[in-house]
Amino acid sequence: GKYIWMSLDPGTISTTWHYDSNPNFLCVIVGHKIVNLLAPSHGHQLKPYKIGHRSSNHTSLSFDETNNIDVHGESVYTVKAGEGIFIPEGWWHKVCSDGGTIAVNYWYEGIRKTLWDSEMGQYYIRTTLEHLVATEKNKVLTNANASEHVHLVLRPFFEKGNDLQALSAFVSEHRSEWLRIVTEITHTGAALLAAKLDDGDPSVVGKIFEHESDFVKQVLEKKLDEFSKACAQNVLKSLDLF
């Protein structure tokens, strides 16, 4: 809808950080506004109210708190009379207006209603979470890959590459020791090992141990499941929704 915004107060008026569920064209007629914009991916810095709160699209921080923090990734625009700015749906923003400023806001229906009024809502939630968890997995494995401890344990495997025959011959020389290492390794180490050998397939690691193949496969599948759950929990914690 269209709304005319007018400040009758001679002083400066400011909003808190918030986002709207519809895109907005903001056009200034008289005076000027300073608009701070922040992408949704950086919104966690603003400590939004939890899901279910009546102001869940607003920061929980006070004016003083938001003025005293360094918001990473924000852009600042000065919108003068005769100028306008587009504020995308879901983007965090705060607006500071001079006294006597007159502006027109035009909101229109964004993608949110289309998504959740269809039968595809659950699919969008699932695929979004899958993407976030996959991203978290890559981040955790990248950090683990740089760990001296992990490399000390797994370096012999990595040096053999994907040559299963060479790996089997190598493992057979110290079978009991390597069987213990693989079965006692952390879930992150197991995920890194599986990823290095054949794109995360535990059956490949199992083949290296021949007679213990089924046992190793079961152990690694359990650890890979634990790794996935741990990454999913990291994602939910970082979103800080509830």
N, C-alpha and C positions, 0 to 999 in steps of 0.2 A: 504494500500500500504506500501511498504518498503522505508524508507528514512535513509540516512546516515547523522548524525549530527556531525559537526566538528567545534571546536572553534579554530580560528587562533589568537585570542586575548590572550595575556599573562595574563590578569587579570581575575577575577571572573565574570561570566555572570549569570544573574538571570532572570527568567520569573516572571510575575505577577501571582496571583492566577487565575486559569481558569479551565474549564472542557472541555472535548472533547466528540463529539457525537458518537465516536467509541472506543472500547476497544483498549489498546495499550500495547505491550510488549516492554520495554525499556532495551536494553542490552549495557553495557559499554565495549568498546574495550580497550581504553587507558584513563588514568586519573580516575576521580571519580565524581559522582554527589550526591547531597543531595536532596532527594525528600520528600516534605511535602504532606501528603494525608489527605483529609477531606471528610467524607460521605456527600452525597447530602442533607441529613436532617439537616446538620449544616451549610449549605451554606449561610443562611441569614446573618450570622455574617460578611460576606465579602462584603455585600451591592452590589450585582450584578447589572449590567446595566439592565434597564427595557426591557421587551419583545418588540421586534421590533427594538431595537438598534443594529447596525451592530456588536457590541461586547457584545451581551447579555450573552455570555458564559464566560465573564471576570468580575472580580471585578471592581468596579468604584473607589476603593481606590488607592491612589498612593503607590509607593514603601515604602516611609517613613511611611505612615499611616499603611500599613500592617505589617511593621516591629515593630511597636510600640503598636500593639494590642495583647491581649492574646486570641488566637483562641482555643476555647473549643472543645475538641474531635479530634484534629489533631494527626497524627502519623508521625514520622520523620524517614527516612531510608537513610543510606549511601550505595550507590551502587558503588562498586569498579570494576576495570578492571576484566573481566571474569565473572561478576555477572549481574543479570537482575532483573527487577521488573515489575509486572503486574499492570497497572493502569486501573481500571474498567471504563466502559462507564458512564459518568455523574458524576464521582467523582472529586471533586475540588483538584487541585494540583498546586504546584509551584516547580520549579527545579532550583537548583544552581549548576553551573559547574565550575570546575577549568579550567584555561587557558590550551589549548592544548588537551582538552578532545575530544575523538572520541566515538560516540555511534551510535547504530542502533535502529530506531523506526520501529515497525511493527504494523500498524493499520489494523483491519479487521471489516467488517460490523457487527454492533451490533443489538440490538433488536429494536432500534428506527425506522429504516426503515420498518422493518416487521410490527410494530404496525400501523404506520400511512399510509402505502401503502395499507392497507386492508380496508374492509368495517366496521371494528370493532373499528375504531378510536374514534368515539363518545361514544361508550360503555365504552372504557377504561377511557376516561375523566370523564364520569358520575360516574362510580364505584369508581374511585380514589377520586373524590370530596365527594361522599357519605361516604367513609371511613374517610376522614379528618374531615367532619362535625360531624360524630358520635363520633370521638375521642374528638373533641372540646366540644360536649355536655357532655360527661362523665367528662371532666375536670371541666367544669362550675358547674355541679351538685355536684361533689365532694367538690368543694370549698363552694358551697351553703349549703351542708350538714353539714359543719363545722361552719356555721354562727349561732351565738347565737340568733340573731333576728329571723331568719327563724325557728329555733327550738322552740322558744318561741311561735310563732304563730301556728306552725303545730304539735307540740309535742303531743297534745291530739289525733290527727289523727294517728300518728305513733304508739302511745302506744296501739291502738286497733288492729294494724296489718291489716290483710286482712279479718277480720271478719265483713262482710257487715252489718249483723244484729246488732252487737254491735255498729258499727259506726252510723247506722241509729238511734238507740235508744239514743245514745249520742248527736247527732246533734239535735234531736227533742226537747231536753230540752232547747236549746238556738238557735232555728232555724234561726231567723232573724239575730242574731249576726254572726253565722257561714256562713250564706248565703252572708253576706256583706264581710266577710274576704275572702271567696273563690273567689268572683267576683272582689274584689279589689286587690287581691294579684298580685305581679309582674309576668311576664311571666316565669321567672326562678323559682319562688316559685310554680307556677302552674305545671311546668314540673317536679319539685321535688315531689310534691304531687301525680301527676298521676303515676310517676315511682314507688313511694313507695307502692301505693295501688294495682296496677295491671299492671306493665310493660308499663306504659305510655298510658293506654286506658282511655280517658276522660269519656266514658260512665259509667265506674264503679263508678267514683266520682259522676256522675249525679244521679245514682240509690240511693245514700245515702240520697238525698234530696227529694225523692218521687215526690211530686206534682210539684216541681221546676226542675225536672230532665232534661227536654229538654232545659230549659234556661241555667242551669249550664253547661250542655254538650256543648252548643253553645259557651258560654263564654270561657270555658277551651280550646275548639278546636281552637278558635281564638288566645288565649294566647300561646298555644303550637306551632301554626304556626308562631307567632311573635318570639318565642324562637328559632325555627329552622332557621329563617331568620337572627336573630342576630348572631347565631353561624356560619352560612355561611359567613356573613360579616366579622366576626373575622378571619375566615380562609383566606379569600381573602386578608384581610389587612396584616395578618402575612406573606403571600407569597410575598407581595410587588412586584407584577408582572408588574403593569402598572403605 
